[in-house]
Amino acid sequence: MSIQITNLVKKFGAQYAVNDISFTINKGEIVGFLGPNGAGKSTTMKIITGYIAADKGLATVCGKEVTPQSLATKSKIGYLPEANPLYHDMYVREYLEFVANIHHLPGRQQAISHIIETTGLIIEANKKIGQLSKGYKQRVGLAAALIHNPEVLILDEPTSGLDPNQIIEIRELIKKLGADKTVLFSSHILQEVQAICDRVIIINKGNIVADNTINNLIKNTHSNHLTLTIKEVVKAGVFEGIQNIKQINGNTWLFKTDDVDNLKRRLMEIALDKNLNIISWESESNNNLEDIFRTLTT
């Protein structure tokens, strides 16, 4: 396996940023790493890349333990942080040559030309980075992360701030890269994650709340919400035997169920028995990643 996280813990003061999490990612997987702001995503990625150290637990990349001093693991990782720090006064090709020198790459000019072509930077290669659009700056960051041909790619919000066309271009590039690398990437654009990934890991308040394929998450987390409005103002006791009820106002109720048809039949029975006048009911199903994310993190 390319990435293995075992009982990882990281605290900042009294607050757990990462609270005893474990997961593994194999070569050839593109895994979405999701969570609300402050959930622990970036902290976990920084630990995997060796940028910061964990308080407890173990992170290994390609079978080698990750530490802030470990050049052996860092050489196997390409990292695009959310901020994407770049030298705006340098030319694109000049900057990539600088990064290639840091990695002591043999055949640097060939590697630079190859990565410029791979990331679609040919027409921008002789411009200063500060002159580029946000989308092309992201491409330069990706090129820098990829130039040493790493086995593992860590991407933190790679499509942040991009327009729809740029997002599609970066999405296709990530899918292409995932053919022979391990890719872990964080994004708040859940449609992008659903389009790129088969598997997602969802973290909330430092704890992993889901780790599964998207299809299995939809199947296992699938539920329906039924909103019932009746003419009378009643108490919850009138719906005896029905669970997962929330009163929205005096005569409107929200029910959560995995069998909406059976719930409707039961509510009709109660309405007839208690002489209730049903004004309306509306059902809504959570059958996409966005609904699942909201269910698991709120």
N, C-alpha and C positions, 0 to 999 in steps of 0.2 A: 504494500500500500504506500502511496506517495505522502499522505499526511495522516498522522495519528496523534490525536489529542486525548490525554488520559488524566482525568481528575484535576483539571486546570483551575487554579484559583488566583485571582488578582484583586487586591483591595486598594482603594485610595482613601486613606484615613479610616473611618469606620464603615465606609460603604463598599459593598462587594460589587465590583464592575463585572467580574466573571466568578461564578459560584459553583465550583466542582463540576465542570462540564467535560464530556467525553464524546468524541466522534472520530470516524475514519473516512478518508476519501481515497479512492483508487485511481490509478492512471486511466486517462480517457474519460473521466467524469467531469462534467460541468455542473457545479453545485451552487445554487443560490443561497446566500447567507443573509437572512432577513431578520428584521426586528425594528421596533420603534427607536427614535433617537434616545441615546443613553442606555440602550439595552445591553451593550457589551460587544458589539460587532467589531468596531475598529480596534478595541483593546485586544480582542482575540487575534485579529489579523496582525497587529504589531508584535504580539508574542510569537506567532508562527514565523514571522520574518526575522525575528531576533532583534527588533528595534527596542523592545523593552523585555524585561525578565518577568516570569511568573513568580508569585509568592510560593505556590505549591503546584504539584503535578508535573506532567511531562508533555513536551511537544516534540515530535520527531518528524523530519522531512526526509524522504527517501532512505529511511532506516537510520538516520543520524540525529542525535539529540540537538535541539536548537538552544543556543545560548547567545547572549549579545556578543560574545567573543568568537562565535563559531563561523569562520569563513567558509568551512566545508559545506554547511547547509545554505548559507547565503548565496553561494555560487550556483546553487540549484534552483534558486527562487527568482522570479521576476515580479517586482512589486510596483503597482501604480497606486499611490496613496490618494485619498480624496482631494487633498489640496493640489496635487500634481505640481510640485515645485520645479520650476524651469529657470534657466538663465536667459532672460528675454533679450539681452544684448548679443547673444551668440547666434550664429547662423545654424540652421537645422543640421546640416552635414557636419559642421564644426562641433556642435554639441554632441552628436552621436559618436564622433571620433573621440571626444573627451571621455564619454562613458565607456567606449571600447577599450581605451587605454587603461581605465581603472580596472577593467576585468582582465587585462593583459591578454587580449584576444590575439591569436595568430591569424594572419590573413585578414586584417582589420578592414581594409578598403572593400574587399569582397563582401564581408559581413555587413558593412554599412550599406552598400548598394542593394544587397538582398533585402535588408529590413526596411529600407526606404520603399522598395517596390511592394513588399508584403503589406505594409501599412498604408499604401496609397499616398505617399508623400513626394512622388517624383516631381510634380509641378511646383512644389513648395520648397524643395530641398535647398535652394540657394537664397532663401529669404531669411531674415532675422526672425527668431521665434516671437518676438514682441509684435511683429507685423501680422501674425497668423490669427485666424478666427479661433473661437473656442474649440470647435470641432477638430481643427488641425492641431491645436495645442494638445488635445487629448491623444491624437495619433502620435505626436512626438513622444508623449509620456509612455504610450504603449510600445513604441519603437525602442525607447531606452530600456524598458522592462524586458524586452524580448531579444535584444541584440546579442546576448551571450547564449541564446538558445536554451533557456532554463527548462527543467522538467516540470516545475510547478509555477503556476501563475496566480498571483493574488491581486485582485482588482477591487478597490474600494470606491464605489460610486463612479464607475467609468463613463456613464452617460449623463452625469449631472450637468445641467445647464445647456444641453445640446438641443438643437431644433429637431423636429421629427425625422427629416432626411438624414441628419447626422447620426441620430440614434439607430436608425436602420442600418447604416453603414458600419457602425461600431458593433452592432449585434451580429451582423454577418461575419465580421472579422473574428469575434470571440468564438462563434460556432466553428469557424474554420480552424482556429487555434486548438480548440478542444479535441480535435481528432487524434492528436498524439501527445497531448499534455494533460496535466491535472489543473483544472481551473476552479478557483473559489472566488466568487465575486459577490459583493454587497450592492444592493440597489433598493431605492424606494419606489421605483417604477415597476410595479408587480406584473404588469402586462409583459414587460421585457423579460422578466424572470420566467414567466410561464411560456414565453416564446422560445427561450434558449435552453432552459434546464429540464431535465427529467426529475431531478431530486432537489429538495430544498431542506435547509436547516433553519428553524425559526428560534430565535433567542429572545427572551423577555426578562428584564430585570436581572440579567446575569445568569439565567437558567435556560436550558434548552427545553422548549415546550413542544417541539415537533422535529422529527428527522425521518423523512420518508419521500417516496416518489410523489409527484403532484397528483397523479391518478389515484394513488392509495389515500392521500390526504383528503381528496374530494370525496372518495367513497366512505372513509371512516369518520369524517367530520361532517358529512352531509346532514343537514337538518332543515326544517322548514319553520317559518314563523307565520302564525295565523293571528291577524288582528280582528277581534270581534267587537262590534258595537251593538249594544242592546238599548232599548228604550228606557228601561228601568235602571235606577242606581242600586246596585247590589253589592254585597260583600263577597270575599273570595270563597267563603264557606259554601256558597251556592253551587260552586263547581267541585263538589266533593269527589275525590278519587282522581282528579286531574292534577298533574304536577307541572312544574316550570311555568308558572303563571306570574304575570306582572301587570298591575293595574296602571294604565296610562292616565286615565282620569276617572270620573265617577262612573261612567257607563261604557268605557272602552278598555278592553283587556288584550294583552299580548300573550300568546301561547307559543312555546317552543316544543317541537315534536319531530320524530323521525317517521311518522305515519299520519300525514295530514288528513287522509280520507277517513281513517278510523276516528280521529279527533273530531272531525265534522259530524260524524254519525253520533258520537257521544254527546256533543253539544246540542244537537237536535233533540236527543232524548231528554236532556236536562231542560231545554227550553219548553218542550211539551209538558214535562212533569211539573215544572215550576211556573208555568204560564208566563214565560218570558217572551218578549217581542224582539226578535233579531232584526236589526236595521240593516246591517251589512257585515260581511267578513271578507278579508283579503289575505291571501297567502303569498309568501315570498320565500324563495329557496336560496340557500347559500351553496352554490355549485361552482365557484371559481376561486382562484387563489386569494383575491382581495377579500372576499367574504370570510374565508378560512383564517386569513391573517388577523382580521378584526375579531373573530371569535376567540382566537388563541391569545391575543395580546390585550384584551380589554376585559 
